């Protein structure tokens, strides 16, 4: 008999609405097999990915013992023996496999007070299927292993063991010890009820690669202003050192912003619409649902004390001011430090003008007493010419050089870099001649602006014609670039390009970065753009290079090189933006933009860039409405994201997509459209239609001839398996999810594999196999730890909560439900939740509330307060070990 489908579901904001809805019944035990337990242990190492689980075969059950510590000690305060608790001799102390390191350890979960005097914990029936018998709590051969060695050898009941400390240690009872009311350390947070979504080491201030010279007075003013206000803008001429000063000032006050100091480079951002997107990406806020980035930022920063450094705002003053005004209003613990050539006009803005370095008329005495401009010149000169020293003979010439460039640090560094091939007298002579020539042009620029321009021009004139041409061609890159990319844009042979790039780097025109990447300073890049003979032709070659890169990424994404492509596209994101902007501005290149955006579909969808991707997609689709494979691919992204959010219009959009795919008549486009339509039908609870569409997609996919086609054929497995589960076809759903996971693992994929594991975990819950479901959910959490998918984490944590409830572990279940509730809210994925865990969770949570009383609300609150790292850590540290279930 098929289990009845749920008639109601709850969204993430109100998961407990109502009692058990009509049509929800108890799940039966799996036919023909008794419910099995994985034997737990009192102290275990959490199973790592790829490791087999512990073998408990043949272990005999032993009497349960309560958690205890010696009488008279309460495990609080500064009592280390009591805090560690008594562990029977022979019990292993596991190593720390936790997330978050020592800082997170201060916020770790401690044992909670045992709920004595309340209703005893009972198994909670999941709300689907017909009533079935509860499995026995003990089975021969599946008891708890002995801890061994003590006068009272024996195990402890599962519901009496709690993860303790970062190692997941559990204590067992010995004679003469009383029960310990377990206590939980609340996580550190600025205000109750708010989670920290970002839990990596706070901030991303770049490491300084060169010494910082002078500026003591400036630093004192900046730190004072940051402590006394919340918005400070450093202004000044290009090259005067605003960025270095801002970074040093941010580092000086880092301790006052425990939620991080974040450096956001805006020089390569060409549109004001992308300012909020860029800030969100730097802060690590993954947007999987296409919500306005300013809203995501405000929600994330609302209860945090953080400092954001916005660098190079001069071309985006209005948009930066709007962003700052909104964030400072919403987040009272936020401060902003900006650099710009002019004030931004934000509310409450303080402006500090950064002056050039001090230059003396003459200098005598020790080097430590020299003016900052001289010390900077000396240090940079030694870097390129180790034998260089300032002597009484060359000191007047060096002072003249510093005076000629008005003490601008960038100009001083460019001049010092020439000492590798010129003497100080030659540097001064060429600099003076160049200034005379350029000053006579009557440029209408302030003197300092003219000085920097002339200094850069002087460096340009010192380059050979080939170097000058490559300098101009490389200015088309918005971010870092490789030698191969530069060769493609310039049209020169790769080996010649490498040689020329090396020369430009030696002359400080280019900056070498990790991963064989090169980069230009913004001032140098703009100067090069002014010397492009045909900017459109060069930009077109730039676009063609990134079209080829997108093709390679599209083919390599579903395979063993997936992690490399994810990292590569992340590094190339600024260039991809520049190419798409060029395609939008040039009607002849619209089709190129459509092709690039379509082949980046996985990049948009899986890397938390949905809102930005939607923005590019909608602008490109508005430029070209002709049916094409690219249009189908882009509409597919829009349907999938709308389905995840549970948008009411998703059905209409899916119908439009099907019409476009029919007009194109391409098999691959048909598979994409059918997959998206199947997802929309599943979210809309039209399960029969979803199953029909999904099976058509699998049939249409046939034997794929490319990696992208193979991925498209597997992606439909998740929405189709969810529809099958809701119809009661559990065996077919398991077979489909198994096929999905097998295919992804053979190919080396992790992004799509997660959803196959989710299908297996949910099917296990429907079969009342809580331990199997927990194993699959833990496998989901172990995938892609450096780049987690918030939707997938929310789903995995709620599966673990349902499994814990089915095992009778009510406290753990409630805490995990609280964590999942906050994750679903952050992910804005009500459509996905309604199609997966919501039908099971509504009645289970109602039962938990009834069983636990007031403790339920407290556990939910504490679960919601966990950070992302903490909730993953807690979920992966269950009361018993949960090794990988995949063999």
C-alpha positions in Angstrom: 0.0 0.0 0.0 1.3 3.4 -0.9 1.7 5.8 2.0 -0.6 8.8 1.8 1.0 12.0 0.7 1.0 15.0 3.0 -1.6 17.6 2.4 0.2 20.4 4.1 3.8 21.5 4.5 5.5 24.2 6.5 8.0 26.7 5.3 11.3 27.4 7.1 9.9 30.4 8.9 7.0 28.5 10.5 8.0 24.8 10.6 5.8 24.0 13.5 2.5 25.4 12.2 -0.4 23.1 13.2 -0.5 19.6 14.5 -0.2 16.4 12.5 -2.0 17.2 9.2 -4.5 15.0 7.6 -3.1 12.1 5.7 0.0 11.7 7.9 0.3 8.2 9.3 3.0 6.1 11.0 5.8 4.6 8.8 5.8 0.8 8.8 8.9 -1.1 9.5 10.6 -2.2 6.3 8.9 -5.4 5.0 10.9 -8.5 5.5 13.7 -7.0 7.6 13.8 -5.9 11.2 14.9 -2.5 12.1 18.6 -2.6 12.7 20.8 -0.5 14.9 24.4 0.4 14.4 26.0 -0.4 17.7 27.2 2.7 19.4 30.2 3.2 21.7 30.9 5.3 24.7 33.9 7.0 23.1 34.6 6.9 19.4 36.4 8.7 16.7 34.0 10.2 14.2 34.2 8.3 11.0 36.0 10.3 8.3 35.0 10.3 4.6 36.2 7.1 2.9 36.8 5.3 6.2 34.8 2.1 7.0 32.6 2.3 10.0 33.4 0.4 13.2 32.6 -3.3 13.3 30.4 -4.2 16.2 29.5 -7.7 15.1 29.4 -10.1 17.9 29.4 -7.5 20.7 27.1 -8.6 23.5 24.7 -6.2 25.2 25.6 -5.1 28.6 23.7 -3.2 31.3 23.3 0.5 30.8 25.0 3.0 33.0 24.3 6.7 33.5 26.7 9.5 32.8 28.4 10.5 36.0 31.2 12.4 37.8 32.5 12.1 41.3 30.1 13.2 43.9 30.6 16.8 45.1 31.9 18.0 41.7 29.6 19.8 39.4 31.7 20.1 36.2 31.4 23.9 36.2 33.8 26.8 36.4 37.5 26.2 36.7 37.4 22.5 37.8 39.3 20.7 35.0 38.8 17.2 36.4 35.1 17.7 36.7 34.9 19.4 33.3 36.7 16.4 31.7 34.5 14.0 33.6 35.4 10.5 34.5 36.1 8.0 31.7 36.4 4.4 32.6 39.9 3.0 32.1 40.4 1.7 28.6 38.0 4.1 27.0 39.5 5.9 24.0 39.8 9.6 23.9 39.2 10.6 20.3 41.1 13.2 18.5 39.7 16.5 17.5 38.1 16.4 14.1 36.0 19.4 14.6 35.4 22.5 12.6 36.4 25.9 13.7 39.5 25.4 15.7 40.3 26.7 19.2 38.0 29.8 18.9 35.0 27.6 18.1 36.0 25.4 21.0 35.0 28.1 23.4 31.6 28.0 21.9 31.3 24.3 21.8 28.3 22.3 23.0 28.6 20.9 26.5 26.5 18.3 28.0 23.0 19.5 28.7 21.1 19.0 32.0 19.5 15.6 32.0 15.8 16.0 31.7 14.9 14.2 34.9 11.4 14.2 36.2 9.8 14.7 32.7 8.1 12.3 30.5 10.6 9.6 29.4 12.0 9.8 25.9 9.9 7.8 23.5 10.2 6.9 19.9 8.5 9.4 17.6 6.6 8.0 14.7 7.2 9.6 11.3 4.0 10.8 9.7 3.8 8.7 6.6 2.7 5.1 6.0 0.6 2.8 8.1 1.2 2.0 11.8 4.0 -0.4 12.4 5.6 -2.0 15.4 8.3 -0.2 17.1 11.7 -2.0 17.1 13.0 -3.3 20.3 15.5 -1.1 22.1 17.9 -4.0 22.5 18.7 -6.9 20.2 21.1 -9.7 20.8 24.5 -8.9 19.4 23.7 -5.2 18.9 24.2 -3.9 22.4 26.7 -1.3 23.6 30.3 -2.5 23.7 32.1 -2.6 27.1 34.5 0.2 27.9 36.6 -2.4 29.5 39.0 -2.4 32.4 37.0 -0.9 35.2 35.3 -2.4 38.2 31.9 -1.8 36.5 32.4 -2.6 32.9 29.4 -1.8 30.9 27.9 0.4 28.2 25.7 3.5 28.4 22.3 4.0 26.9 22.3 5.9 23.7 20.0 8.6 25.0 22.3 9.2 28.0 25.4 9.9 26.0 26.1 13.4 24.6 28.9 14.7 22.6 31.4 16.4 25.0 34.1 18.8 24.0 35.6 18.9 20.6 36.5 15.3 20.7 33.0 13.9 21.2 34.0 12.2 24.4 31.4 10.5 26.6 31.6 9.6 30.2 30.3 6.4 31.8 29.2 5.6 35.3 31.3 4.0 38.1 30.3 3.2 41.6 30.1 6.1 44.1 29.5 8.8 41.4 26.3 10.8 41.1 24.5 11.8 37.9 26.0 14.9 36.4 23.4 17.5 35.3 25.0 18.1 31.9 25.5 21.8 31.0 25.7 23.4 27.6 27.9 26.4 26.9 25.8 28.8 24.8 27.5 29.9 21.6 29.2 33.3 21.5 27.0 35.8 19.7 26.3 39.5 19.8 22.5 39.2 20.3 20.4 36.2 21.1 18.8 34.2 18.4 21.2 35.2 15.6 23.5 32.8 13.8 26.8 33.5 12.2 26.6 32.3 8.7 30.2 32.8 8.0 32.6 31.0 10.3 35.9 31.0 8.6 38.8 32.9 10.2 37.4 36.4 10.6 38.4 38.7 7.7 40.5 38.6 4.6 42.9 41.5 4.9 45.7 40.9 2.4 49.1 40.0 3.8 51.5 42.8 3.3 54.3 41.8 0.9 56.4 45.0 1.3 57.3 47.1 4.2 55.1 50.0 5.4 56.9 53.2 5.7 55.9 56.2 7.9 52.3 57.4 8.2 52.3 57.2 12.1 50.2 60.4 12.4 47.8 59.3 9.6 47.3 55.9 11.3 46.6 57.6 14.6 43.9 59.8 13.1 42.3 56.9 11.2 42.1 54.6 14.2 40.7 57.5 16.3 38.0 58.2 13.7 37.1 54.5 13.3 36.6 54.2 17.1 34.7 57.4 17.3 32.5 57.0 14.2 31.3 54.3 11.8 32.0 55.7 8.3 35.4 57.0 7.2 36.6 57.7 3.7 40.2 58.2 2.8 40.6 60.5 -0.2 43.6 61.6 -2.2 45.4 61.6 -5.5 46.0 58.3 -7.3 49.0 56.4 -6.0 49.2 58.4 -2.8 48.8 55.2 -0.7 45.2 55.2 0.3 44.8 51.4 0.0 47.9 50.6 2.0 47.0 53.1 4.7 43.4 51.7 4.9 44.7 48.1 5.3 47.1 49.1 8.0 44.4 51.1 9.8 42.0 48.2 9.6 44.6 45.8 11.0 45.2 48.2 13.9 41.6 48.0 15.0 41.0 44.4 14.1 40.6 43.3 17.7 37.6 45.6 18.1 35.7 43.8 15.3 35.4 40.2 16.3 33.3 39.3 13.3 36.0 40.2 10.9 37.7 42.8 8.9 36.8 42.4 5.2 38.7 43.9 2.3 36.5 44.5 -0.9 38.3 45.6 -4.1 36.0 47.5 -6.4 38.4 48.7 -9.1 37.4 45.9 -11.4 33.6 46.3 -10.8 32.3 48.2 -13.8 28.6 48.5 -12.8 27.0 49.8 -9.7 24.5 46.9 -9.7 27.4 44.6 -8.9 28.7 46.4 -5.8 26.5 44.5 -3.3 27.1 41.2 -5.1 30.9 41.8 -4.8 30.7 42.6 -1.1 28.5 39.5 -0.5 31.0 37.3 -2.3 33.9 38.6 -0.3 32.1 38.0 3.0 31.3 34.5 1.8 27.6 34.9 1.7 26.5 32.3 -0.8 23.4 33.3 -2.6 21.6 30.1 -3.9 18.2 31.6 -4.4 18.5 34.8 -6.3 17.5 37.2 -3.5 18.6 40.9 -3.6 22.2 41.0 -2.4 21.7 44.1 -0.3 19.0 42.2 1.7 21.3 39.3 2.2 24.1 41.6 3.4 21.8 43.4 5.8 20.5 40.2 7.3 23.9 38.7 7.7 25.5 41.8 9.3 22.6 42.9 11.4 24.0 41.5 14.7 27.7 41.5 14.0 30.6 43.7 14.8 32.6 43.9 11.6 34.6 46.3 9.6 34.3 46.5 5.8 37.1 48.2 3.7 35.8 49.3 0.3 38.7 50.1 -1.9 38.6 52.3 -5.1 35.1 53.6 -4.8 35.6 56.7 -7.0 33.8 55.4 -10.1 30.8 54.0 -8.1 30.3 56.8 -5.5 26.5 56.9 -5.6 26.1 53.1 -5.4 28.7 52.8 -2.7 26.9 55.5 -0.7 23.6 53.7 -1.1 25.1 50.5 0.1 26.8 52.1 3.1 23.7 54.0 4.2 21.6 50.8 4.1 24.1 48.6 5.9 25.0 51.1 8.6 21.3 51.6 9.3 20.5 47.9 9.5 23.7 46.7 11.2 24.6 48.9 14.2 27.8 47.0 14.9 29.2 47.6 11.4 31.9 50.2 10.5 33.0 51.1 6.9 36.4 52.4 5.8 36.4 53.4 2.2 39.1 54.7 -0.2 38.2 57.1 -3.1 39.5 60.0 -5.0 36.4 62.0 -3.8 34.0 61.8 -0.9 31.1 59.4 -1.3 28.4 61.5 0.3 27.2 58.8 2.7 25.3 59.7 5.8 27.7 60.3 8.8 30.7 60.1 6.5 34.0 61.5 7.8 36.6 62.4 5.2 40.3 62.2 5.7 42.6 63.4 3.0 45.8 61.4 2.6 48.8 63.6 1.8 51.9 62.5 0.0 54.9 61.4 2.0 57.0 64.1 3.7 60.1 65.2 1.7 62.9 67.1 3.3 64.8 69.9 1.6 68.0 68.2 2.7 68.7 65.3 5.0 71.6 64.5 7.4 72.0 62.1 10.2 71.2 58.4 10.5 68.9 56.6 8.1 66.3 56.0 10.9 65.8 59.8 11.0 65.3 60.2 7.3 62.0 61.4 6.0 59.5 58.7 5.0 59.9 59.4 1.2 63.6 58.7 1.4 63.2 55.6 3.5 60.6 54.3 1.0 62.9 55.0 -1.9 65.8 53.3 -0.2 63.9 50.1 0.7 62.4 49.7 -2.8 65.7 50.4 -4.5 67.4 47.7 -2.4 64.7 45.2 -3.4 65.7 45.5 -7.1 69.4 46.3 -6.6 70.7 44.7 -3.4 74.0 46.5 -3.6 72.4 49.9 -3.6 73.0 52.3 -0.7 72.3 55.9 -0.1 75.4 57.9 0.3 76.3 61.5 0.8 77.1 61.7 -2.9 73.7 60.4 -4.2 71.5 61.7 -1.4 70.8 65.1 -3.0 69.8 63.4 -6.3 67.4 61.1 -4.5 65.8 64.0 -2.7 65.4 65.7 -6.1 63.7 62.6 -7.5 61.3 62.5 -4.5 60.5 66.1 -4.9 59.9 65.8 -8.6 57.2 63.2 -8.0 55.8 65.2 -5.1 56.3 62.4 -2.6 53.6 60.1 -4.1 54.5 56.6 -2.9 53.5 54.8 -6.2 55.7 57.3 -8.2 58.6 56.8 -5.8 58.4 53.0 -6.1 58.3 53.2 -9.9 61.3 55.5 -9.9 63.2 53.2 -7.5 62.4 50.2 -9.6 64.4 51.7 -12.5 67.7 51.4 -10.5 68.0 47.9 -11.8 69.1 49.3 -15.1 69.8 53.1 -14.5 71.8 55.1 -12.1 70.1 57.7 -9.8 71.5 60.5 -12.0 70.0 58.9 -15.2 66.6 58.4 -13.4 66.5 62.1 -12.4 67.6 63.2 -15.9 65.0 61.2 -17.8 62.3 62.1 -15.3 63.1 65.8 -15.6 63.1 65.7 -19.4 59.8 63.8 -19.5 58.2 66.3 -17.1 59.2 69.2 -19.3 57.8 67.5 -22.3 54.4 66.7 -20.7 53.9 69.8 -18.7 53.9 71.9 -21.9 50.8 70.0 -23.1 48.6 72.1 -20.8 46.7 69.2 -19.4 43.8 70.4 -17.2 44.7 68.1 -14.3 45.8 68.9 -10.7 49.5 68.9 -10.3 49.6 65.6 -8.3 47.4 63.8 -10.8 49.6 65.1 -13.6 52.7 64.0 -11.7 51.5 60.4 -11.4 50.3 60.3 -15.0 53.7 61.6 -16.1 55.5 59.1 -14.0 53.5 56.2 -15.4 54.1 57.6 -18.9 57.8 57.8 -18.2 57.7 54.0 -17.3 55.8 53.4 -20.5 58.4 55.2 -22.6 61.2 53.1 -21.0 59.5 49.9 -22.4 60.2 48.6 -25.8 57.5 48.8 -28.5 56.6 45.2 -28.0 56.3 45.7 -24.3 54.2 48.8 -24.8 51.8 47.0 -27.1 51.4 44.1 -24.6 50.9 46.5 -21.8 48.0 48.1 -23.7 46.5 44.7 -24.6 46.7 43.3 -21.1 44.8 46.3 -19.8 41.6 44.7 -21.1 41.8 42.2 -18.3 39.6 43.2 -15.3 41.4 40.9 -12.9 44.2 38.5 -12.9 45.2 36.7 -16.1 47.6 34.0 -17.4 50.3 34.1 -20.0 48.1 32.0 -22.3 45.2 34.5 -22.0 47.6 37.4 -22.7 48.9 35.6 -25.8 45.3 35.1 -27.1 44.4 38.7 -26.6 47.6 40.1 -28.0 47.9 37.7 -30.9 51.6 37.1 -30.1 53.1 33.6 -29.8 52.9 32.2 -26.3 56.7 32.0 -25.7 57.2 35.5 -26.8 54.4 36.7 -24.6 55.9 34.9 -21.6 59.2 36.7 -22.2 57.6 40.1 -22.5 55.4 39.5 -19.5 58.4 38.7 -17.4 60.1 42.0 -18.5 56.9 43.9 -17.6 56.8 42.3 -14.2 60.5 43.1 -13.6 59.6 46.7 -14.4 56.8 46.7 -11.8 54.2 47.1 -14.5 52.7 43.7 -13.7 52.3 42.0 -10.3 52.9 38.3 -10.0 50.3 36.4 -8.1 49.9 32.7 -7.0 48.8 30.2 -9.6 50.9 31.7 -12.4 48.6 34.7 -12.5 49.5 38.3 -13.3 47.7 41.5 -12.4 47.9 45.2 -13.1 47.4 48.0 -10.7 44.3 49.9 -11.5 46.2 53.1 -12.4 48.5 51.1 -14.7 45.6 49.4 -16.3 43.7 52.6 -17.1 46.8 54.1 -18.6 47.2 51.1 -20.8 43.6 51.3 -22.0 44.2 54.9 -23.1 46.9 53.5 -25.5 44.8 50.8 -27.2 44.6 51.5 -30.9 41.4 49.4 -31.3 39.7 48.7 -28.0 36.7 46.9 -29.5 38.9 44.4 -31.4 41.0 43.7 -28.3 37.8 43.3 -26.2 36.4 40.9 -28.8 39.5 38.7 -28.6 39.2 38.9 -24.8 35.6 37.7 -25.1 36.5 34.8 -27.4 39.2 33.6 -25.0 36.6 33.5 -22.1 34.1 31.8 -24.4 36.6 29.0 -24.9 37.3 29.0 -21.2 33.6 28.7 -20.4 33.3 25.8 -22.9 36.2 23.9 -21.2 34.7 24.6 -17.7 31.3 23.3 -18.9 32.8 20.1 -20.1 35.1 19.7 -17.2 32.7 20.6 -14.4 31.1 17.1 -14.2 34.3 15.1 -13.7 37.4 14.7 -11.6 38.6 18.2 -12.5 35.5 19.8 -10.9 37.4 21.3 -7.9 40.0 22.8 -10.2 37.4 24.4 -12.4 35.5 25.8 -9.4 38.7 27.5 -8.2 39.6 28.7 -11.7 36.2 30.3 -12.4 36.3 31.9 -9.0 39.6 33.5 -9.9 38.3 34.6 -13.3 35.1 36.0 -12.1 36.0 39.7 -12.6 37.0 38.9 -16.2 33.8 37.0 -16.8 31.9 40.1 -15.6 33.9 42.3 -18.0 33.2 40.1 -20.9 29.4 39.9 -20.3 29.3 43.6 -19.9 31.1 44.0 -23.3 28.6 41.6 -24.9 25.7 43.6 -23.6 27.1 46.9 -24.8 27.8 45.5 -28.3 24.8 44.1 -30.1 27.0 42.0 -32.4 28.3 40.1 -29.4 25.0 39.3 -27.7 25.0 35.7 -28.9 28.5 35.3 -27.4 27.2 36.6 -24.1 24.3 34.2 -24.2 26.7 31.3 -24.9 29.0 32.2 -22.1 26.2 32.7 -19.5 24.6 29.4 -20.5 27.9 27.5 -20.1 28.4 29.0 -16.7 25.0 27.7 -15.5 26.7 25.4 -12.9 28.9 28.3 -11.8 25.8 30.4 -11.1 23.7 27.7 -9.5 26.2 25.8 -7.3 28.6 28.6 -6.3 26.2 30.9 -4.6 25.9 33.4 -7.4 22.3 32.9 -8.4 21.2 36.5 -8.0 24.1 37.9 -10.1 23.6 35.1 -12.6 19.9 36.0 -12.9 20.8 39.6 -13.5 23.1 38.8 -16.4 20.6 36.2 -17.8 17.6 38.5 -17.8 19.6 41.3 -19.4 20.9 39.0 -22.1 17.5 37.4 -22.8 16.0 40.8 -23.2 18.5 41.5 -26.0 17.8 38.4 -28.0 14.4 36.5 -27.9 15.1 34.1 -30.7 14.8 30.4 -29.7 18.2 28.8 -29.1 19.9 26.2 -27.0 21.4 29.0 -25.0 18.0 30.5 -24.3 16.7 27.2 -23.1 19.7 26.7 -20.8 19.3 30.2 -19.3 15.5 29.7 -18.8 16.3 26.4 -17.1 18.3 28.2 -14.5 15.5 30.6 -13.8 13.0 27.7 -13.4 15.2 25.8 -11.1 15.9 28.7 -8.8 12.3 29.7 -8.7 11.4 26.1 -7.8 13.8 26.1 -4.9 12.3 29.3 -3.6 8.8 28.0 -4.1 7.7 30.9 -6.3 4.0 30.8 -7.4 4.9 31.7 -11.0 7.2 28.7 -11.5 4.6 26.6 -13.3 4.0 29.3 -15.9 7.7 29.8 -16.4 8.2 26.1 -16.8 5.5 26.0 -19.5 7.4 28.7 -21.4 10.6 26.8 -21.1 9.0 23.7 -22.6 7.7 25.7 -25.5 11.2 27.1 -26.2 12.7 23.6 -26.0 10.1 22.3 -28.4 10.9 25.1 -30.9 14.6 24.4 -30.7 14.1 20.7 -31.2 17.5 19.7 -29.7 17.7 16.6 -27.6 20.0 18.2 -24.9 17.6 21.2 -24.6 14.7 18.8 -24.2 16.4 17.0 -21.3 17.2 20.4 -19.6 13.6 21.6 -20.0 12.1 18.3 -18.8 14.3 18.3 -15.8 13.3 21.8 -14.8 9.6 21.1 -15.5 9.9 17.9 -13.3 11.3 20.0 -10.5 8.6 22.6 -10.8 5.9 19.9 -10.8 7.4 18.2 -7.7 7.5 21.4 -5.8 3.9 22.1 -6.9 2.9 18.6 -5.5 1.7 17.4 -9.0 3.6 14.1 -8.5 2.1 12.1 -11.3 3.1 14.8 -13.8 6.5 15.1 -12.2 7.1 11.4 -12.6 6.0 11.4 -16.2 8.2 14.4 -17.0 11.2 12.9 -15.2 11.0 9.5 -16.9 10.7 11.3 -20.3 13.9 13.2 -19.5 15.8 10.0 -18.6 14.6 8.4 -21.8 15.5 11.4 -23.9 19.0 11.5 -22.3 19.7 8.0 -23.5 23.4 7.3 -23.8 25.1 10.7 -23.3 28.0 11.6 -25.5 29.4 14.4 -23.4 30.1 15.1 -19.8 27.5 17.9 -19.8 24.9 15.6 -21.3 25.7 12.9 -18.7 25.2 15.5 -15.9 21.9 16.6 -17.4 20.7 13.0 -17.5 21.6 12.5 -13.8 20.2 15.8 -12.5 16.6 14.8 -13.0 17.1 11.9 -10.6 16.6 14.0 -7.5 13.3 15.7 -8.3 12.0 12.5 -9.8 13.0 10.5 -6.7 11.2 13.0 -4.5 8.0 12.6 -6.5 8.3 8.9 -6.4 8.7 8.9 -2.6 5.7 11.1 -2.2 3.7 8.7 -4.3 4.9 5.7 -2.2 7.2 4.2 -4.9 10.1 3.9 -2.4 12.1 1.1 -4.1 12.1 2.9 -7.5 13.2 6.1 -5.7 16.1 4.3 -4.1 17.2 2.7 -7.4 17.1 6.1 -9.1 19.1 7.8 -6.3 21.6 5.0 -6.3 22.1 5.4 -10.0 22.6 9.2 -9.5 25.2 8.7 -6.7 27.0 5.9 -8.7 27.2 8.0 -11.8 28.5 11.0 -9.9 31.2 9.1 -8.1 32.4 7.4 -11.2 32.7 10.8 -12.9 34.3 12.5 -9.8 31.4 15.0 -9.3 30.4 16.3 -5.8 27.9 19.0 -6.5 25.2 16.8 -8.0 26.2 13.8 -5.9 24.9 15.5 -2.8 21.3 15.4 -4.0 21.5 11.6 -4.7 22.7 11.1 -1.1 19.7 13.2 0.0 17.4 11.0 -2.0 18.8 7.9 -0.3 18.6 9.5 3.1 15.0 10.5 2.7 14.1 7.0 1.4 15.7 5.5 4.4 13.5 7.6 6.7 10.4 6.4 4.8 11.6 2.8 5.4 12.2 3.5 9.1 16.0 3.0 8.8 17.1 5.9 10.9 20.8 4.8 11.1 21.1 4.5 7.3 19.4 7.9 6.8 21.9 9.4 9.3 24.8 7.9 7.5 23.7 9.4 4.1 23.1 12.8 5.7 26.6 12.8 7.2 28.0 11.9 3.8 26.2 15.0 2.5 27.9 17.2 5.1 31.3 15.8 4.4 31.1 16.7 0.7 32.7 20.0 -0.4 33.5 21.3 3.2 35.4 24.3 1.8 32.4 25.3 -0.5 29.3 24.2 1.3 25.9 24.4 -0.4 23.6 26.0 2.2 20.5 24.2 0.8 22.2 20.8 1.0 23.4 21.5 4.5 19.9 22.4 5.6 18.4 19.3 4.1 21.1 17.0 5.7 20.7 18.5 9.1 16.9 18.1 9.0 17.3 14.4 7.9 19.6 13.9 10.9 17.0 15.5 13.2 14.3 13.2 11.9 16.6 10.2 12.4 17.4 11.3 15.9 13.7 11.6 16.7 13.0 8.2 15.3 15.7 6.8 17.6 14.1 8.4 20.6 16.9 11.0 21.1 14.5 13.9 21.6 17.0 16.5 22.8 19.4 16.1 19.9 16.5 16.0 17.5 15.1 19.3 18.8 18.5 21.0 18.6 19.1 19.8 15.1 15.6 20.9 14.1 16.5 24.4 15.4 19.7 24.4 13.4 17.9 23.3 10.3 15.2 25.9 10.8 17.7 28.7 10.7 19.6 27.2 7.7 16.3 26.9 5.7 15.5 30.5 6.5 19.0 31.6 5.4 18.8 29.6 2.2 15.3 30.9 1.4 14.5 27.5 0.0 10.9 26.9 1.1 10.0 25.1 -2.2 12.8 22.6 -1.7 11.9 22.0 1.9 8.3 21.5 1.1 9.2 18.8 -1.5 11.6 17.0 0.8 11.5 17.0 4.6 8.6 19.2 5.5 5.9 16.5 5.2 7.8 14.4 7.7 9.0 17.2 10.0 5.6 18.8 10.8 4.2 16.0 12.8 7.5 14.9 14.3 8.1 18.4 15.7 4.6 18.5 17.1 5.3 15.2 18.9 8.6 16.6 20.2 6.9 19.7 21.5 4.3 17.5 23.4 7.0 15.2 24.7 9.6 17.7 25.9 7.5 20.5 27.1 9.4 23.7 27.8 12.7 22.0 27.0 11.7 21.9 23.4 11.5 25.6 22.9 14.9 26.0 24.6 16.5 23.4 22.4 15.1 25.0 19.3 16.5 28.4 20.3 19.9 27.0 21.0 19.9 25.1 17.7 19.0 28.3 15.8 21.8 30.1 17.6 24.5 27.8 16.3 26.9 29.0 13.6 27.1 27.2 10.3 30.4 25.5 11.4 28.9 24.6 14.8 25.8 23.0 13.4 27.8 20.9 11.0 30.2 20.0 13.8 27.3 19.0 16.1 25.5 17.1 13.3 28.7 15.1 12.5 29.1 14.3 16.2 26.1 12.2 17.0 25.7 10.2 20.2 26.9 7.1 18.3 29.3 7.1 15.4 27.8 7.3 12.0 30.3 6.0 9.4 29.8 6.3 5.7 27.0 4.0 4.6 28.2 3.7 1.0 30.1 0.6 0.0 
